[in-house]
Amino acid sequence: MSQPEDLTAVHRRIDELVQRVADLEQTVDRLKEAVPVAPSRPEPQGRPEVVTIPDAPYNAALWTDSDDEGLGLRNRRAP
């Protein structure tokens, strides 16, 4: 291809791209109208609540009959 033909092809591709973007924008606008928008959550006022975590060890009874993640049951060998 010669340089003028290349330039013409580039212009044609740009025109196609502009048209496709315009079509996409119209589609998005139609979808926005068709789909109800969920109400946004209100922004919290002031500072967030601070939760204090004690330094004392947890009660061992909380972990009774629990599985060790990825290791299987307690007091048993892993496969």
C-alpha positions in Angstrom: 0.0 0.0 0.0 1.1 3.5 -0.6 1.3 6.2 2.1 -1.9 7.9 1.0 -3.8 4.6 0.9 -2.4 3.8 4.4 -3.6 7.2 5.7 -7.0 6.7 4.2 -7.3 3.3 5.8 -6.3 4.8 9.2 -8.9 7.5 8.9 -11.5 5.0 8.0 -10.6 2.9 11.1 -10.7 5.9 13.3 -14.2 6.8 12.0 -15.3 3.2 12.7 -13.9 3.5 16.2 -15.6 6.8 16.9 -18.9 5.3 15.7 -18.5 2.2 17.8 -17.8 4.2 20.9 -20.9 6.4 20.3 -22.9 3.2 19.9 -21.5 1.8 23.1 -22.3 5.0 25.0 -25.9 4.8 23.8 -26.1 1.2 24.9 -24.8 2.1 28.3 -27.3 4.9 28.6 -30.1 2.5 27.8 -28.9 0.0 30.3 -28.7 2.6 33.0 -32.3 3.6 32.3 -33.4 -0.1 32.3 -31.6 -1.3 35.4 -32.6 0.3 38.7 -29.7 1.7 40.6 -29.3 0.5 44.2 -29.3 3.2 46.7 -25.8 4.0 47.9 -25.0 3.4 51.6 -24.8 6.6 53.6 -21.3 7.7 54.6 -20.6 7.1 58.2 -20.6 10.3 60.3 -17.5 11.1 62.3 -14.8 8.6 63.2 -15.4 4.8 62.8 -16.0 2.8 66.0 -12.8 1.5 67.5 -12.9 -2.1 68.7 -10.4 -3.0 71.4 -8.9 -6.5 71.2 -7.7 -7.7 74.6 -4.1 -9.0 75.0 -5.3 -11.9 77.3 -5.2 -15.3 75.6 -8.5 -16.7 74.3 -10.4 -19.3 76.2 -9.2 -22.7 75.0 -12.8 -24.0 75.1 -13.5 -21.9 72.1 -11.4 -24.2 70.0 -12.7 -27.5 71.3 -13.6 -29.9 68.4 -12.4 -27.5 65.8 -10.3 -28.5 62.8 -6.9 -27.2 62.1 -7.2 -25.6 58.7 -5.5 -27.8 56.1 -4.2 -30.2 58.7 -7.3 -32.4 59.5 -8.7 -33.1 62.9 -6.7 -32.6 66.1 -4.8 -35.5 67.6 -4.9 -37.3 64.2 -2.2 -37.6 61.6 -2.5 -35.8 58.4 -3.0 -38.1 55.4 
